[in-house]
Amino acid sequence: MNGTPTPRYGDPNELIGAAILLLSKKAGSYMTGSAVYVDGGFTCSWF
């Protein structure tokens, strides 16, 4: 976990926002072919 923006493991409750976005017909209506990473910034720390 060293070097990541949030140096901790995520809580399952933190996935709720992404789940609502993907399941909502209005919130995600303009999204196509996108990957939604809920990883506390781990993915962007590679760059």
N, C-alpha and C positions, 0 to 999 in steps of 0.2 A: 504494500500500500504506500510505500515511500514514493514521493514525487508526483502523486496524484492530487488534483485540486481539493478533493474531500478525502482525507486519509482515514477512512472508516468504511466498514461494510454497510450496505444499504439496508433499510428496513422495508419489509414487504408493503407497508402502507405507502411508501414513496412511489410505488408503481401505479397507484390509482389514477393519477393525472394522465399518464400515457395511455392507460386502458380506456379512460373516458374519451380521450382524443380519438383513438382508433375505432371505438365503437359508436361514436356519435356521428349521425348523418350530417349535422350542421358544422360541428367543430372541425372535422377532417374532410369536408366536402371538396376542398380545392387541392388536397394532397394526392399525388400520384407517384408511385414508385419511390417512396421515401423510406429510409431506415431511421427508426427512432431509438436512440441509444439511451438507456437509463442506467448509467454506470458510474455516476459521480465524477465524470470527467476523465475516466481512465482511458477511453479511446483517444481523446484529444491530447493526452499527455505523451503519446507516441511521436508527435510532431515537434 
